[in-house]
Amino acid sequence: MVLMSSAKSNAEAVVAKSSLKGEYANICLLLVLYTLQGIPMGLGKAVPMILKDRGATFSELGTFSLQSWPFSLKLLWAPL
């Protein structure tokens, strides 16, 4: 009987540790930040196609491609 109550209290402790109560705001913030990070990346891929359809030169498209440098440099400042 003592073993059963000990096992039951361990199971209750595990359930209490895995509770998401109070974490929904953090999860929502994480989703918003990932979405905001993806918008410039998506626009960086779509806008050159639109510009090319409107007659932009390769030089102008190359200049626009510099918008992706901050995402490339992110690998360098992330460990700081």
TORPA-4810 file (N, C-alpha, C, O; in nm, 3 decimals):
<nodes>
NODE_1_0.083_-0.119_0.000_0.000_0.000_0.000_0.087_0.126_0.000_0.053_0.225_-0.064_M
NODE_2_0.199_0.121_0.071_0.289_0.235_0.078_0.351_0.259_-0.060_0.368_0.374_-0.101_V
NODE_3_0.384_0.152_-0.130_0.440_0.166_-0.264_0.341_0.228_-0.360_0.381_0.308_-0.446_L
NODE_4_0.216_0.195_-0.348_0.115_0.251_-0.438_0.099_0.400_-0.414_0.087_0.477_-0.510_M
NODE_5_0.099_0.443_-0.290_0.083_0.586_-0.262_0.207_0.662_-0.306_0.197_0.776_-0.352_S
NODE_6_0.324_0.601_-0.294_0.447_0.665_-0.340_0.446_0.680_-0.492_0.485_0.784_-0.545_S
NODE_7_0.402_0.576_-0.561_0.394_0.582_-0.706_0.290_0.684_-0.749_0.310_0.755_-0.848_A
NODE_8_0.181_0.692_-0.676_0.077_0.789_-0.709_0.128_0.932_-0.689_0.099_1.019_-0.771_K
NODE_9_0.203_0.957_-0.583_0.255_1.091_-0.560_0.360_1.127_-0.666_0.369_1.244_-0.705_S
NODE_10_0.438_1.030_-0.713_0.533_1.056_-0.820_0.462_1.092_-0.950_0.504_1.181_-1.022_N
NODE_11_0.354_1.021_-0.978_0.276_1.051_-1.098_0.215_1.190_-1.089_0.211_1.263_-1.189_A
NODE_12_0.168_1.228_-0.972_0.112_1.362_-0.953_0.220_1.468_-0.970_0.193_1.576_-1.023_E
NODE_13_0.341_1.440_-0.925_0.452_1.534_-0.939_0.487_1.554_-1.085_0.515_1.666_-1.128_A
NODE_14_0.485_1.446_-1.163_0.515_1.456_-1.305_0.408_1.538_-1.376_0.440_1.621_-1.462_V
NODE_15_0.283_1.517_-1.340_0.174_1.594_-1.400_0.189_1.741_-1.364_0.166_1.827_-1.449_V
NODE_16_0.227_1.771_-1.244_0.242_1.909_-1.202_0.357_1.977_-1.276_0.347_2.096_-1.306_A
NODE_17_0.464_1.907_-1.305_0.578_1.965_-1.375_0.547_1.995_-1.520_0.599_2.092_-1.575_K
NODE_18_0.464_1.916_-1.584_0.438_1.934_-1.726_0.320_2.027_-1.754_0.273_2.034_-1.867_S
NODE_19_0.273_2.096_-1.656_0.161_2.188_-1.673_0.203_2.312_-1.752_0.312_2.366_-1.729_S
NODE_20_0.119_2.357_-1.842_0.147_2.476_-1.922_0.079_2.600_-1.865_0.075_2.705_-1.930_L
NODE_21_0.027_2.588_-1.746_-0.043_2.700_-1.684_0.053_2.818_-1.669_0.160_2.804_-1.609_K
NODE_22_0.015_2.932_-1.721_0.098_3.051_-1.714_0.199_3.064_-1.826_0.270_3.165_-1.832_G
NODE_23_0.207_2.968_-1.914_0.305_2.970_-2.023_0.243_3.009_-2.157_0.315_3.021_-2.256_E
NODE_24_0.113_3.027_-2.162_0.048_3.057_-2.290_0.093_3.191_-2.347_0.102_3.205_-2.469_Y
NODE_25_0.121_3.287_-2.264_0.169_3.418_-2.312_0.306_3.402_-2.376_0.333_3.463_-2.479_A
NODE_26_0.392_3.320_-2.317_0.525_3.297_-2.374_0.516_3.224_-2.507_0.590_3.256_-2.600_N
NODE_27_0.428_3.128_-2.516_0.411_3.054_-2.641_0.357_3.147_-2.750_0.403_3.141_-2.864_I
NODE_28_0.262_3.231_-2.716_0.208_3.327_-2.814_0.315_3.426_-2.858_0.324_3.458_-2.977_C
NODE_29_0.397_3.473_-2.766_0.506_3.564_-2.800_0.605_3.496_-2.895_0.651_3.558_-2.991_L
NODE_30_0.636_3.372_-2.869_0.727_3.297_-2.955_0.670_3.284_-3.096_0.742_3.302_-3.194_L
NODE_31_0.543_3.253_-3.108_0.480_3.241_-3.239_0.480_3.374_-3.313_0.504_3.378_-3.434_L
NODE_32_0.452_3.482_-3.243_0.452_3.614_-3.306_0.592_3.651_-3.354_0.607_3.703_-3.465_V
NODE_33_0.694_3.624_-3.274_0.831_3.658_-3.313_0.877_3.576_-3.433_0.942_3.630_-3.522_L
NODE_34_0.844_3.448_-3.438_0.880_3.367_-3.553_0.807_3.414_-3.678_0.865_3.413_-3.787_Y
NODE_35_0.683_3.454_-3.664_0.608_3.506_-3.779_0.671_3.636_-3.828_0.688_3.655_-3.949_T
NODE_36_0.704_3.725_-3.737_0.766_3.851_-3.775_0.903_3.830_-3.839_0.943_3.908_-3.926_L
NODE_37_0.974_3.727_-3.798_1.104_3.697_-3.858_1.085_3.644_-4.000_1.168_3.669_-4.087_Q
NODE_38_0.979_3.573_-4.025_0.957_3.513_-4.156_0.906_3.610_-4.260_0.923_3.586_-4.380_G
NODE_39_0.843_3.719_-4.218_0.787_3.815_-4.315_0.897_3.876_-4.402_0.882_3.873_-4.524_I
NODE_40_1.005_3.930_-4.347_1.109_3.986_-4.435_1.174_3.880_-4.523_1.213_3.907_-4.637_P
NODE_41_1.187_3.760_-4.471_1.248_3.653_-4.551_1.158_3.617_-4.669_1.207_3.595_-4.780_M
NODE_42_1.028_3.610_-4.646_0.935_3.581_-4.754_0.929_3.692_-4.856_0.927_3.667_-4.977_G
NODE_43_0.926_3.816_-4.807_0.927_3.930_-4.900_1.056_3.936_-4.980_1.056_3.975_-5.097_L
NODE_44_1.166_3.897_-4.917_1.295_3.897_-4.985_1.299_3.799_-5.101_1.379_3.816_-5.193_G
NODE_45_1.217_3.698_-5.098_1.209_3.602_-5.208_1.104_3.640_-5.311_1.120_3.610_-5.429_K
NODE_46_0.998_3.707_-5.270_0.888_3.739_-5.361_0.909_3.870_-5.436_0.875_3.881_-5.554_A
NODE_47_0.964_3.969_-5.369_0.979_4.102_-5.430_1.068_4.100_-5.554_1.034_4.167_-5.651_V
NODE_48_1.182_4.028_-5.556_1.261_4.026_-5.680_1.185_3.974_-5.802_1.206_4.020_-5.914_P
NODE_49_1.096_3.879_-5.780_1.015_3.830_-5.893_0.921_3.939_-5.943_0.903_3.955_-6.063_M
NODE_50_0.863_4.013_-5.851_0.774_4.122_-5.888_0.851_4.232_-5.959_0.805_4.287_-6.059_I
NODE_51_0.971_4.264_-5.906_1.053_4.368_-5.968_1.097_4.327_-6.108_1.101_4.410_-6.199_L
NODE_52_1.130_4.201_-6.126_1.174_4.154_-6.258_1.058_4.163_-6.358_1.079_4.199_-6.473_K
NODE_53_0.938_4.132_-6.315_0.821_4.145_-6.403_0.796_4.290_-6.442_0.741_4.317_-6.549_D
NODE_54_0.835_4.382_-6.357_0.813_4.525_-6.386_0.933_4.590_-6.455_0.936_4.711_-6.472_R
NODE_55_1.031_4.508_-6.496_1.141_4.559_-6.576_1.264_4.604_-6.501_1.342_4.684_-6.553_G
NODE_56_1.284_4.556_-6.382_1.404_4.594_-6.306_1.527_4.528_-6.368_1.518_4.417_-6.421_A
NODE_57_1.640_4.595_-6.360_1.764_4.540_-6.414_1.825_4.442_-6.314_1.786_4.438_-6.197_T
NODE_58_1.921_4.364_-6.362_1.988_4.269_-6.273_2.068_4.344_-6.166_2.083_4.294_-6.054_F
NODE_59_2.118_4.460_-6.198_2.190_4.541_-6.101_2.097_4.582_-5.986_2.136_4.576_-5.869_S
NODE_60_1.977_4.623_-6.018_1.880_4.662_-5.915_1.838_4.541_-5.831_1.820_4.552_-5.710_E
NODE_61_1.824_4.427_-5.896_1.788_4.306_-5.822_1.902_4.265_-5.729_1.878_4.219_-5.617_L
NODE_62_2.026_4.282_-5.775_2.140_4.251_-5.690_2.148_4.342_-5.570_2.181_4.298_-5.460_G
NODE_63_2.117_4.470_-5.590_2.116_4.564_-5.479_2.008_4.526_-5.378_2.029_4.534_-5.257_T
NODE_64_1.893_4.484_-5.427_1.785_4.443_-5.336_1.823_4.317_-5.259_1.776_4.297_-5.148_F
NODE_65_1.907_4.233_-5.317_1.943_4.109_-5.248_2.025_4.135_-5.122_2.042_4.045_-5.040_S
NODE_66_2.077_4.257_-5.106_2.151_4.290_-4.983_2.062_4.288_-4.860_2.112_4.287_-4.748_L
NODE_67_1.932_4.288_-4.879_1.841_4.284_-4.764_1.856_4.155_-4.684_1.815_4.150_-4.568_Q
NODE_68_1.913_4.051_-4.743_1.928_3.924_-4.671_2.054_3.919_-4.586_2.071_3.823_-4.510_S
NODE_69_2.143_4.015_-4.595_2.267_4.013_-4.517_2.245_4.011_-4.367_2.315_3.937_-4.298_W
NODE_70_2.152_4.088_-4.311_2.134_4.080_-4.165_2.100_3.939_-4.117_2.141_3.900_-4.008_P
NODE_71_2.027_3.864_-4.197_1.994_3.727_-4.157_2.116_3.637_-4.165_2.129_3.543_-4.087_F
NODE_72_2.206_3.664_-4.259_2.330_3.587_-4.270_2.425_3.622_-4.155_2.490_3.534_-4.099_S
NODE_73_2.432_3.749_-4.121_2.521_3.792_-4.015_2.470_3.754_-3.875_2.544_3.760_-3.777_L
NODE_74_2.345_3.715_-3.868_2.286_3.675_-3.742_2.364_3.558_-3.679_2.369_3.544_-3.557_K
NODE_75_2.423_3.475_-3.763_2.501_3.362_-3.712_2.624_3.410_-3.636_2.672_3.341_-3.545_L
NODE_76_2.676_3.526_-3.671_2.796_3.577_-3.606_2.767_3.641_-3.471_2.845_3.627_-3.377_L
NODE_77_2.655_3.712_-3.460_2.629_3.780_-3.333_2.539_3.698_-3.239_2.518_3.737_-3.124_W
NODE_78_2.486_3.586_-3.286_2.401_3.504_-3.200_2.475_3.449_-3.078_2.418_3.447_-2.969_A
NODE_79_2.601_3.404_-3.091_2.669_3.349_-2.973_2.705_3.456_-2.869_2.736_3.422_-2.755_P
NODE_80_2.702_3.582_-2.907_2.742_3.686_-2.812_2.642_3.699_-2.706_2.657_3.781_-2.616_L
</nodes>
